[in-house]
């Protein structure tokens, strides 16, 4: 029942159930597609991406020019073979990635599901069993679970690993069997498809009952595509498919990243091309622009075309593959994945690092640290006092003291203190969204385990680790949450009694409201109580006046604790009934539903009794401090992003040593326009060595859009945070120049979107200091060398024909030049110990116009030495010039590689000897170019030796002098 919509605009819809005559909606096809190309666009797309860079376009034009007879210089293969090789490598690499992507998509798209359908009617209802992925956005109608709810795993959608509780539509859950769904006449009204995965507005109406029943639908009744059913079997009705899915609307097409390095090489190529044009014009000018001079210019351009080396492209591509392989194989950072093999050298030049807080710098494991009651506070070392208070409350109820001479004053004070502590602990034990799940022998047999409420096999499930920490704490002081379903909760007291509470209403936490509430009825007394907990900023206006809340919240936040304020209010029966009627009415409205619902709830939220403050702390990841220290010493500026309170964020930053103990902290005040932001920035600039704290609102005003083309080289390091920034990290990773994901407890969403993914934050240091630095330095050496080797024989191009040119740019010199990929200036331990070396790399860039020019000058010097040397020591025959100069050329190049290398690796020696051997062996086949008998003579040997010495010795001397008098920083560490 799916087909294409030609014009697609999101609009609200009604899905009819049991109305065969009204089944006329058309849905988009329900397939997932993550590929960049399809069958027809693959080749054009890949080629376009290759040729939009000047570097590749140049070679294409060059090769095509050889089809024109007037411009033909040599055999066609000398131009097309290298170009074909480069393109083949690229096409194969892209094809492999696309195929992998296609296979993954196909696996998802071909999953089969059971349908519930009546003869003659299109299928509407789907069965989804435990551990199955939800295939489309659906409304949850019924479940097989006794407790009438189910859990979802949403880590592929929002990156959070905690399970989410979902509830079926009440009137369909009450039907005796699933097949009865086909008998009822009803419809679902739903809002238009949109991007918000945390909210949903809809209604479910059953028409065939008298009167018709209407139920409001919210996010709790939805099953979004991409989530996985964690418990039971569910039946749902499909609402949105294909491109209307929440998950599809939330994914942006990832841009294909091009490293800054490749762009620089592209730029240098343009400069070389400019030089080419100038040289060609000079040559034509020397002939006074005689005859068809424009053709002459083109011929000269082609003659000198080898100045721009195609072997550079081959070497750089192969280099990237090697770097990626080395990173994967590094045993010191196990589990590291390279998803984008096009930008490893980008890791060597990072100036700014944006890191998420929760799950990246911290473990996202909360520990309960403090309970504050206003007059008294309990911390970890005094929790046994809390326990004894709870114990005394429950033991005294059962045995009231005999009426003797009246209780003494001390016990009275003690009793009021106990009851205050008890009220606070009870509120924390009831006001949450936590469900205890019992697992016996790995199989979830709820009924059996719940009968005994066995502590050993109880696990708490909740959508936030803060809540789990609170419930675990109430268990440790004596009030244990042992059971929960949609409508009730059970607590166990220290005296092993079970307290039953009916859940009348629950108001879930949202990022806007920053609070959650629950209304419960105590079954033993019939009392109705409204409990609430939330952030101090919102709760301050809800609780009765007091003089300690603000101050204590500030104190706790400065210690790095996440603070929650807990309050309660007792409700009379009629007060509650009145509230319920208004609340149900508000929930059924389709327009402005959230506003109307909020207004009704706010009528309860006043003058509440403040019970206590709780403080939980997020533990730091292992080795965060030394890693941040390393990054700072390497000259990388680190920004931490978080949705937490300002004080908590500042405290975590100090804790992690992101800010040094004695460093000033400048808090950027809230600004509303650019001029205010400017003034505030100037105030910050006047301070010395100061950390900046800025809120998202001010950042939006101040930053606007950063200047394009500015050198904002960022790495982003997300794991998934909550607070105001849940799920922000994937977009952060995709936008950054280089995205690194940390596989945390928070799901794998971020690490799947990242260019590099690591298993622990501390691995980042090695990834940048060792691998990033090496990749960048090696690529720089490679590109300069390739340019050198081409400019270097440009004086002699017309001498060498066909195979000699191909041989020169591939077999004879490729191995040794490529062996530069293995070169490293210092051992990896030294690079880790002295992160300042990374900073040096950013200052004295290994690939800059200056270093590039030096290489070009060297090559011109050597090229002319060889050329004119061969002419000076001229033999009687032209063939001999070729032999002498070509042999000198090869030897000089091999010696230059040896000169460039900093640390010898056995493979490099092999590469040098192998190249020489290849050259000598091939002389036998090259007799049309080179006279083999002449090579065996002494005169040949001494001439080659002299020329090679003259071209290389000065450079060796210069290198020695430079190392002696202004050595690079790393050489001081290696000597």
Buried (B, 14 or more C-beta within 10 A) or exposed (E): EBEEBEEEEBEEBBBBBBBEEEEEEEBBEBBBBEBBBEEEEBEEBBBEBBBEBEBBEBBBEBBEBBEEEEBEBBBEEBBBBBBEBBBEBBBEBBBEBBEEBBEEBEEBEEEEBBEBEBEEEEEBBBBBEBEBBBBBBBBBBBBBBEBBBBBBBBBBBBBBBBBBBBBBBBBBBEBEEBEEBBEBBBBBBBBEBBEEBEBBBBBBBBBEEEEEBBBBBBBBBBBBBBBBBBBBBBBBBBBBBBBBBBBBBBBEEBEEBBBBBBEBBBEBBEEBBEBBBEBBBEBBEEEEEEEEBEEBBBBBBBBBBBBBBBBBBBBBBBBBBBBBEBBEEBEEBEEBBBBBBBBBBBBBBBBBBBBBBBBBBBBBBBBBBBBBBBEEBBEEEEBEBBBBBBBBBBEEEEEEEEEEEEEEEEEEEBBEBBEBBBBBBBBBBBBBBBBBBBBBEEEBEBEEBBEEBBEEBBEBBBBBBBBBBBBBBBBEBBBBBBBBBBEBBBBBBBEEEEBBBBBBBBBBBBEEBBBBBBBBBBBEEEBBBBBBBBBBEBBBEBBEEEEBBEEBBEBBBEBBBBBBBBBBBEBEEEBBEEBBEBBBEBBBBEEEBBEBBBEBBEEBBEEBBBBBBBBBBBEBBEBBBEBBBBBBBBBBEBBBBBBBBEBBBBBBBBBBBBBEEEEEEBBBEEBEEEEBBEEBEEEBEEEEEEBEBBBEEBBEBBEEEEEEEEEEBBBBBBBBBBBBBBBBBBBBBBBBBBBBBBBBBBBBBBBBBBBBBBBBBBBBBBBBBBBBBBBBBBBBBBBBBBBBBBBBBBBBBEBBBBBBBBBBBBBBBBBBBBBBBBBBBBEBEBBBBBBBBBBBBBEEBBBEEEBBEEBBEBBBBBBBBBBBBBEEBEBEEEBBBBBBBBBBBBBBBBBBBBEBBBEEBEBBBEBBEBBBEBBEEBBEEBEEBBBEEBBEEEEBEEBBEBBBBBBBEBBBEEEEEEEEEEEBBBEEBEE
